[in-house]
Amino acid sequence: MENLTRLDSFPVDVWFDEAMQVIEFIQQVHMKTNIIGTSGGVIVAINMH
């Protein structure tokens, strides 16, 4: 079993980084989308726009 380290806190730009990953995924699968996610996911959708 691996030795895993836990974060003390999330990086300030964690939502932006996750939004960039989502954008790349959508482009790779040629998906058309306007809004992604709800609640916490809304922050990702806003960052994508």
MMTF fields as JSON, N, C-alpha, C and O atoms, coordinates in Angstrom:
{
  "mmtfVersion": "1.0.0",
  "mmtfProducer": "UNKNOWN",
  "numBonds": 195,
  "numAtoms": 196,
  "numGroups": 49,
  "numChains": 1,
  "numModels": 1,
  "chainsPerModel": [1],
  "groupsPerChain": [49],
  "chainIdList": ["A"],
  "bondAtomList": [4, 2, 8, 6, 12, 10, 16, 14, 20, 18, 24, 22, 28, 26, 32, 30, 36, 34, 40, 38, 44, 42, 48, 46, 52, 50, 56, 54, 60, 58, 64, 62, 68, 66, 72, 70, 76, 74, 80, 78, 84, 82, 88, 86, 92, 90, 96, 94, 100, 98, 104, 102, 108, 106, 112, 110, 116, 114, 120, 118, 124, 122, 128, 126, 132, 130, 136, 134, 140, 138, 144, 142, 148, 146, 152, 150, 156, 154, 160, 158, 164, 162, 168, 166, 172, 170, 176, 174, 180, 178, 184, 182, 188, 186, 192, 190],
  "bondOrderList": [1, 1, 1, 1, 1, 1, 1, 1, 1, 1, 1, 1, 1, 1, 1, 1, 1, 1, 1, 1, 1, 1, 1, 1, 1, 1, 1, 1, 1, 1, 1, 1, 1, 1, 1, 1, 1, 1, 1, 1, 1, 1, 1, 1, 1, 1, 1, 1],
  "groupList": [{"groupName": "MET", "atomNameList": ["N", "CA", "C", "O"], "elementList": ["N", "C", "C", "O"], "formalChargeList": [0, 0, 0, 0], "bondAtomList": [1, 0, 2, 1, 3, 2], "bondOrderList": [1, 1, 2], "singleLetterCode": "M", "chemCompType": "L-PEPTIDE LINKING"}, {"groupName": "GLU", "atomNameList": ["N", "CA", "C", "O"], "elementList": ["N", "C", "C", "O"], "formalChargeList": [0, 0, 0, 0], "bondAtomList": [1, 0, 2, 1, 3, 2], "bondOrderList": [1, 1, 2], "singleLetterCode": "E", "chemCompType": "L-PEPTIDE LINKING"}, {"groupName": "ASN", "atomNameList": ["N", "CA", "C", "O"], "elementList": ["N", "C", "C", "O"], "formalChargeList": [0, 0, 0, 0], "bondAtomList": [1, 0, 2, 1, 3, 2], "bondOrderList": [1, 1, 2], "singleLetterCode": "N", "chemCompType": "L-PEPTIDE LINKING"}, {"groupName": "LEU", "atomNameList": ["N", "CA", "C", "O"], "elementList": ["N", "C", "C", "O"], "formalChargeList": [0, 0, 0, 0], "bondAtomList": [1, 0, 2, 1, 3, 2], "bondOrderList": [1, 1, 2], "singleLetterCode": "L", "chemCompType": "L-PEPTIDE LINKING"}, {"groupName": "THR", "atomNameList": ["N", "CA", "C", "O"], "elementList": ["N", "C", "C", "O"], "formalChargeList": [0, 0, 0, 0], "bondAtomList": [1, 0, 2, 1, 3, 2], "bondOrderList": [1, 1, 2], "singleLetterCode": "T", "chemCompType": "L-PEPTIDE LINKING"}, {"groupName": "ARG", "atomNameList": ["N", "CA", "C", "O"], "elementList": ["N", "C", "C", "O"], "formalChargeList": [0, 0, 0, 0], "bondAtomList": [1, 0, 2, 1, 3, 2], "bondOrderList": [1, 1, 2], "singleLetterCode": "R", "chemCompType": "L-PEPTIDE LINKING"}, {"groupName": "ASP", "atomNameList": ["N", "CA", "C", "O"], "elementList": ["N", "C", "C", "O"], "formalChargeList": [0, 0, 0, 0], "bondAtomList": [1, 0, 2, 1, 3, 2], "bondOrderList": [1, 1, 2], "singleLetterCode": "D", "chemCompType": "L-PEPTIDE LINKING"}, {"groupName": "SER", "atomNameList": ["N", "CA", "C", "O"], "elementList": ["N", "C", "C", "O"], "formalChargeList": [0, 0, 0, 0], "bondAtomList": [1, 0, 2, 1, 3, 2], "bondOrderList": [1, 1, 2], "singleLetterCode": "S", "chemCompType": "L-PEPTIDE LINKING"}, {"groupName": "PHE", "atomNameList": ["N", "CA", "C", "O"], "elementList": ["N", "C", "C", "O"], "formalChargeList": [0, 0, 0, 0], "bondAtomList": [1, 0, 2, 1, 3, 2], "bondOrderList": [1, 1, 2], "singleLetterCode": "F", "chemCompType": "L-PEPTIDE LINKING"}, {"groupName": "PRO", "atomNameList": ["N", "CA", "C", "O"], "elementList": ["N", "C", "C", "O"], "formalChargeList": [0, 0, 0, 0], "bondAtomList": [1, 0, 2, 1, 3, 2], "bondOrderList": [1, 1, 2], "singleLetterCode": "P", "chemCompType": "L-PEPTIDE LINKING"}, {"groupName": "VAL", "atomNameList": ["N", "CA", "C", "O"], "elementList": ["N", "C", "C", "O"], "formalChargeList": [0, 0, 0, 0], "bondAtomList": [1, 0, 2, 1, 3, 2], "bondOrderList": [1, 1, 2], "singleLetterCode": "V", "chemCompType": "L-PEPTIDE LINKING"}, {"groupName": "TRP", "atomNameList": ["N", "CA", "C", "O"], "elementList": ["N", "C", "C", "O"], "formalChargeList": [0, 0, 0, 0], "bondAtomList": [1, 0, 2, 1, 3, 2], "bondOrderList": [1, 1, 2], "singleLetterCode": "W", "chemCompType": "L-PEPTIDE LINKING"}, {"groupName": "ALA", "atomNameList": ["N", "CA", "C", "O"], "elementList": ["N", "C", "C", "O"], "formalChargeList": [0, 0, 0, 0], "bondAtomList": [1, 0, 2, 1, 3, 2], "bondOrderList": [1, 1, 2], "singleLetterCode": "A", "chemCompType": "L-PEPTIDE LINKING"}, {"groupName": "GLN", "atomNameList": ["N", "CA", "C", "O"], "elementList": ["N", "C", "C", "O"], "formalChargeList": [0, 0, 0, 0], "bondAtomList": [1, 0, 2, 1, 3, 2], "bondOrderList": [1, 1, 2], "singleLetterCode": "Q", "chemCompType": "L-PEPTIDE LINKING"}, {"groupName": "ILE", "atomNameList": ["N", "CA", "C", "O"], "elementList": ["N", "C", "C", "O"], "formalChargeList": [0, 0, 0, 0], "bondAtomList": [1, 0, 2, 1, 3, 2], "bondOrderList": [1, 1, 2], "singleLetterCode": "I", "chemCompType": "L-PEPTIDE LINKING"}, {"groupName": "HIS", "atomNameList": ["N", "CA", "C", "O"], "elementList": ["N", "C", "C", "O"], "formalChargeList": [0, 0, 0, 0], "bondAtomList": [1, 0, 2, 1, 3, 2], "bondOrderList": [1, 1, 2], "singleLetterCode": "H", "chemCompType": "L-PEPTIDE LINKING"}, {"groupName": "LYS", "atomNameList": ["N", "CA", "C", "O"], "elementList": ["N", "C", "C", "O"], "formalChargeList": [0, 0, 0, 0], "bondAtomList": [1, 0, 2, 1, 3, 2], "bondOrderList": [1, 1, 2], "singleLetterCode": "K", "chemCompType": "L-PEPTIDE LINKING"}, {"groupName": "GLY", "atomNameList": ["N", "CA", "C", "O"], "elementList": ["N", "C", "C", "O"], "formalChargeList": [0, 0, 0, 0], "bondAtomList": [1, 0, 2, 1, 3, 2], "bondOrderList": [1, 1, 2], "singleLetterCode": "G", "chemCompType": "PEPTIDE LINKING"}],
  "groupTypeList": [0, 1, 2, 3, 4, 5, 3, 6, 7, 8, 9, 10, 6, 10, 11, 8, 6, 1, 12, 0, 13, 10, 14, 1, 8, 14, 13, 13, 10, 15, 0, 16, 4, 2, 14, 14, 17, 4, 7, 17, 17, 10, 14, 10, 12, 14, 2, 0, 15],
  "groupIdList": [1, 2, 3, 4, 5, 6, 7, 8, 9, 10, 11, 12, 13, 14, 15, 16, 17, 18, 19, 20, 21, 22, 23, 24, 25, 26, 27, 28, 29, 30, 31, 32, 33, 34, 35, 36, 37, 38, 39, 40, 41, 42, 43, 44, 45, 46, 47, 48, 49],
  "secStructList": [7, 7, 7, 7, 7, 7, 7, 1, 1, 7, 7, 6, 6, 2, 2, 2, 2, 2, 2, 2, 2, 2, 2, 2, 2, 2, 2, 2, 6, 6, 7, 7, 7, 1, 7, 7, 7, 1, 6, 2, 2, 2, 2, 2, 2, 2, 2, 2, 7],
  "xCoordList": [0.843, 0.0, 0.882, 1.894, 0.484, 1.265, 1.151, 0.175, 2.175, 2.135, 1.537, 2.2, 0.313, -0.352, -0.238, -0.321, -0.048, 0.027, -1.233, -1.671, -1.805, -3.008, -2.628, -1.617, -3.469, -3.267, -3.718, -4.721, -2.974, -3.44, -4.528, -5.469, -4.376, -5.381, -5.263, -4.242, -6.323, -6.302, -5.57, -5.593, -4.921, -4.301, -5.374, -6.532, -4.98, -5.918, -6.598, -7.775, -5.88, -6.427, -6.939, -6.962, -7.346, -7.781, -8.985, -9.046, -9.932, -11.113, -10.735, -11.28, -9.811, -9.367, -8.676, -8.925, -7.813, -7.104, -8.089, -7.945, -9.082, -10.088, -10.905, -11.264, -11.205, -11.934, -11.126, -11.689, -9.823, -8.973, -8.969, -8.941, -8.998, -9.054, -10.377, -10.404, -11.469, -12.79, -12.843, -13.345, -12.333, -12.32, -11.548, -12.008, -10.396, -9.587, -10.329, -10.304, -10.993, -11.757, -12.866, -13.04, -13.621, -14.725, -14.215, -14.844, -13.085, -12.518, -12.061, -12.229, -11.492, -11.001, -12.135, -11.974, -13.276, -14.402, -15.389, -16.443, -15.056, -15.877, -17.305, -18.266, -17.432, -18.734, -19.135, -18.294, -20.415, -20.921, -21.614, -22.437, -21.289, -21.884, -21.964, -21.16, -22.937, -23.088, -22.756, -22.008, -23.309, -23.089, -22.745, -23.356, -21.767, -21.383, -21.47, -20.948, -22.117, -22.128, -23.166, -23.804, -23.312, -24.189, -23.458, -22.461, -23.955, -23.375, -21.906, -21.597, -20.985, -19.555, -19.081, -18.131, -19.729, -19.365, -19.642, -19.053, -20.545, -20.844, -19.6, -19.402, -18.77, -17.532, -16.677, -16.068, -16.624, -15.876, -16.49, -15.766, -17.814, -18.477, -18.214, -17.994, -18.233, -17.961, -16.532, -16.292, -15.591, -14.201, -14.015, -13.12, -14.845, -14.719, -15.137, -14.584, -16.095, -16.668, -15.709, -15.982],
  "yCoordList": [-1.19, 0.0, 1.244, 1.302, 2.239, 3.465, 4.321, 4.248, 5.126, 6.116, 7.394, 8.079, 7.734, 8.911, 10.079, 9.905, 11.262, 12.469, 13.29, 13.461, 13.789, 14.612, 16.089, 16.531, 16.835, 18.274, 18.976, 18.597, 19.996, 20.841, 21.788, 22.118, 22.213, 23.076, 22.923, 22.47, 23.308, 23.246, 24.463, 25.53, 24.318, 25.476, 26.522, 26.177, 27.789, 28.873, 28.707, 29.038, 28.203, 28.095, 26.698, 26.324, 25.929, 24.556, 24.517, 23.645, 25.43, 25.428, 25.777, 25.207, 26.706, 27.078, 25.894, 25.607, 25.212, 24.051, 22.953, 22.342, 22.702, 21.693, 22.115, 21.272, 23.401, 23.896, 23.649, 23.252, 23.877, 23.649, 22.169, 21.844, 21.277, 19.845, 19.475, 18.667, 20.058, 19.785, 20.29, 19.594, 21.488, 22.041, 21.124, 20.843, 20.663, 19.766, 18.472, 17.983, 17.913, 16.684, 16.903, 16.096, 17.998, 18.291, 18.436, 17.949, 19.098, 19.26, 17.924, 17.682, 17.063, 15.767, 14.853, 14.098, 14.923, 14.047, 14.757, 14.208, 15.97, 16.756, 16.923, 16.761, 17.243, 17.422, 18.899, 19.78, 19.171, 20.537, 20.737, 19.916, 21.816, 22.041, 23.522, 24.315, 23.887, 25.262, 25.396, 26.291, 24.51, 24.567, 23.17, 22.183, 23.102, 21.821, 21.923, 22.866, 20.973, 20.87, 21.737, 22.595, 21.488, 22.269, 22.443, 21.772, 23.335, 23.578, 23.934, 24.943, 23.159, 23.439, 23.404, 24.102, 22.602, 22.522, 23.793, 24.025, 24.618, 25.885, 26.755, 27.462, 26.712, 27.492, 27.058, 27.897, 25.759, 25.249, 25.749, 26.164, 25.721, 26.179, 27.667, 28.081, 28.455, 29.889, 30.103, 30.938, 29.361, 29.482, 29.086, 29.6, 28.186, 27.745, 28.832, 28.937, 29.632, 30.621, 31.726, 32.678],
  "zCoordList": [0.0, 0.0, 0.0, 0.699, -0.794, -0.904, 0.35, 1.097, 0.553, 1.621, 1.052, 0.274, 1.412, 0.865, 1.834, 3.05, 1.281, 2.085, 1.862, 0.724, 2.918, 2.805, 2.706, 3.251, 1.996, 1.877, 3.151, 3.756, 3.554, 4.659, 4.156, 4.878, 2.908, 2.276, 0.763, 0.246, 0.07, -1.383, -1.941, -1.327, -3.093, -3.728, -4.065, -4.299, -4.085, -4.355, -5.708, -5.849, -6.7, -8.052, -8.391, -9.564, -7.402, -7.646, -8.592, -9.458, -8.449, -9.314, -10.752, -11.697, -10.912, -12.255, -12.924, -14.095, -12.186, -12.728, -13.124, -14.183, -12.284, -12.612, -13.825, -14.647, -13.952, -15.122, -16.387, -17.407, -16.34, -17.5, -17.894, -19.081, -16.908, -17.196, -17.856, -18.785, -17.384, -17.961, -19.398, -20.281, -19.637, -20.993, -21.931, -23.037, -21.507, -22.34, -22.635, -23.764, -21.619, -21.817, -22.84, -23.753, -22.69, -23.604, -25.032, -25.972, -25.195, -26.527, -27.108, -28.304, -26.284, -26.751, -27.214, -28.173, -26.536, -26.906, -27.825, -28.146, -28.248, -29.175, -28.664, -29.416, -27.394, -26.767, -26.84, -26.661, -27.104, -27.064, -25.729, -25.326, -25.043, -23.732, -23.421, -23.91, -22.605, -22.15, -20.675, -20.281, -19.861, -18.415, -17.925, -18.337, -17.047, -16.472, -14.963, -14.369, -14.349, -12.906, -12.213, -12.824, -10.932, -10.061, -8.749, -8.481, -7.949, -6.622, -6.766, -7.4, -6.211, -6.322, -7.772, -8.128, -8.61, -10.013, -10.795, -11.851, -10.268, -10.94, -11.02, -12.008, -10.003, -10.036, -11.219, -11.883, -11.488, -12.635, -13.922, -14.827, -14.028, -15.236, -15.47, -16.608, -14.434, -14.564, -15.049, -15.921, -14.495, -14.926, -16.387, -17.058, -16.879, -18.255, -19.222, -20.316, -18.836, -19.75, -19.914, -20.644]
}
